[in-house]
Amino acid sequence: MSDPFPAIAEPAATGETAALFADIRATVGVRVVNLVWRHLATLDGALPWAWHAVKPLYVQGMADRAVVDFRREMTLPKLGSLAGTEPASVDAVLASYDHSNTVNLFALGALMARLRGDVAEEGVPEQGPRLPAPDVDLPPLASEADVPPETWQRVLRLNHFGDRPEPLILASMYRHLAHAPAFLQRLEAALTPVQADGSLDRAILANRRTAHQRARVLARAIATEPPRLAREIEASVSAFVEHAIGKMVTICRAIRVARGAVSS
């Protein structure tokens, strides 16, 4: 698939961009910077504006509080068991993305709502304690050249689950999991039935709708005026919120439940 979202690789970042990437890692509590931020770094002035706009949502625990409330009412498809011994990297990747994607869903969802003028007319963004970020090391982000052809084809097939016929963005979680091809095979077998019966799509849609309403309230806490590139930033952020992050929040949580790592 072609990549409509060019991005700056973390090792290639310099100057202000490198400093912002470091701040994002420290603030969100992750070892890698989400693709949405790395893509915004390619648009003139977009990354500093967007990060400064939403950083308080992380620092003050507003996004974390939204996650806690959201998880109480998440709809999850029921996958077959994925329990059993796997490389440690598998659960490290799942724990990291379960945390970062869900927190990002609310912070970036709030930014999207702010840029669209879709801010809730009432409601108070509530602060809360920060959720502990998993202290894990992740395997390298695999590219097509790094893995056997059959593994890469499975990554691409997995990326279609819960998304439009031709996904806009290749979810990074699958690329990190590509170093555990046997688990990817089990994962494809577990996701295929819930994609076929529609329960995966229904769960993703229900969770996106719930998250959107909460994000509209969080948007009340963003006071920064939209920049010159507001339309381009909104288009980029919405693609991630409504597709890659929006689907992977549900998929990753369902996988962790099937692994027995979390109860719901």
Residue, then its C-alpha position, 0 to 999 in steps of 0.5 A: m500500500s502507498d503511504p499518504f502520510p510521510a513522516i520524519a523518523e525519530p533517529a533523523a530528527t534534529g533541532e526543535t523536532a528532536a526536542l519535541f519528540a523527546d518531550i512527547r516520549a517523556t510526557v506520554g510515557v512511551r519509547v517511540v513517538n506515534l506516527v501522527w506526531r512524526h507526520l505533523a513534523t513534515l508540515d511547517g509549524a504543525l508539530p510545535w503548535a499541535w503538541h503545545a495545544v494538547k500537552p496540558l491534556y496529558v500533563q493534567g491527567m485529563a486524557d488519562r481520566a477520560v481513558v479510565d471512564f471510557r474503559r468502563e464502558m468499552t465494547l469488545p469483540k470476543l476473540g478466541s483465546l490467545a493465551g500461552t507462551e509468546p516472546a516477551s516482546v509480544d506483550a510489551v508491544l501490546a501493553s505499550y500500544d494499549h496505553s499510548n493509543t488510548v490516551n492519544l485517542f482522547a488528546l488527539g480527538a480533542l484536538m480534532a474537535r477543536l479544529r473542526g469547531d465541534v467543541a461540546e457546549e457544556g461539560v467540564p474536562e476532569q483532571g485525574p492521576r496519570l496512568p502508569a506507562p508500561d516500562v518496556d522495550l519494543p522491538p524495531l519497527a519492521s519494514e517490508a525488507d526486514v521480514p519474510p514476504e509471507t509475514w509482511q503480507r500477513v501484516l497487510r491483511l491484519n491492517h484491513f481488519g476493522d478498517r475501510p477496504e483500503p486502509l489509509i494508514l499502516a498500523s505500527m503495532y502490527r509492524h512491531l509484532a512482525h518480529a513474532p510471526a507465529f503470534l501474528q498467525r494466531l492473531e489473524a486466526a482470532l480476528t478473522p471470525v469477528q471481522a466476518d460476523g461484523s462484531l469487530d466493526r460494530a465494536i470499533l464504531a461504538n467505541r469511536r462514538t463514545a470516545h468522540q463525545r468525551a473528546r468534544v468535552l476535552a476540547r474545551a480545555i484547548a485554548t490555542e487559536p488555530p494556526r495557518l495550517a489548521r485545515e491540513i493539521e485537522a485532515s491529518v489528525s482526523a485520519f489517525v483518530e478515525h482510522a488507525i488509532g480509532k480501530m487499534v484501541t479496540i483491537c489491541r484491548a480485545i487482544r490483551v483480554a484474549r491473552g489474559a493480560v487484562s479483564s476488560 
